[in-house]
Amino acid sequence: MPEHPKTLADLSEIVVAKVLTVLGDDPVAERLREMGFTPDTTVYFERQAPLGGPMIVSLRNYQLSLRPNEAKRVLIQGLSSL
């Protein structure tokens, strides 16, 4: 049985991942791509606010805060887990 695709929202379990794609063609998806979430980009989990709040990730030599609904739009492949 295949495992469901992981998203950036799952990154706290994975720690380091590679971006596969950003889902959608709307302004939010386009903005995520403009911020650097492009295929093969390495993303590092930094920390997450309590109670499912925003998460902070590092990519392309900067840190970025994302809401959970934005993080669910970025499909990833895990490279390292806890």
Secondary structure, DSSP 8 states (H G I E B T S, - for coil): -----EEGGGHHHHSEEEEEEE--SSHHHHHHHHTT--TT-EEEEEEE-TTT--EEEEETTEEEEE-HHHHTTEEEEEEE--
